[in-house]
Amino acid sequence: MNTEILKTYNFHSIVSFNFQKDTILSIDLTENNTELHSLDLLNVEMMDEYVSRKIKEINAVCAVGGYLENRYIYRTTKHFQQSKEPRSIHLGVDVWAKAVYYWTYRQKNGFKNG
């Protein structure tokens, strides 16, 4: 990628923390994480409580799930097992963090309504 092109744009962070300086939890969502075996992985509230608790345990600002991770939840869910070649590899990066109120950001940085 041509980094000179990137220098011509003014990018803004979409998160309120610094991935290079703040404590980040690298969360394991593979079957190697035996804590997942006792959770109802389809229960959104339960998963949220689990991840939030893990973040709090190490006083992290967020948790990050891995790209190309062989996800345990995918193998335990019918939705991902409907084809001849079941899917269990995660093709993204997840970031779990508290939502930041966008309006505060806009006001702090001088943006007008709209």
C-alpha positions, 0 to 999 in steps of 0.5 A: 500500500502506498503510505504517501496516499494515506498521509494526505488524509486526516483519519480519526479514531473510531474508538476511545482507547489506544491499541498500542498503549492501553491494556487489551485482552486477546480473547481465545474463542477456540475450543482450547478455551474450556470456559466456553464449553459450559456457556450457552454460546447462542445466548447474547447476554451470557456471552456479553457477561463472559467477555465483560468479566474477562475484560474487567479481570485484567482491567483492560479497555477492550477484548480482541478476537482473532482473525483466522481463529477456529471458532468453537461457537461456529462448530456448535451452531447449526447455522454454520454447519448447513453445507457440505463444508462446514465453516468454523474459521473466523474471517474478521477481527472482533473488538468488544468495548463499551460504546462511546456516546458519539454526540459528546465526541461531536461537541468536544470537537466542534461539530455542529448538529446534523 
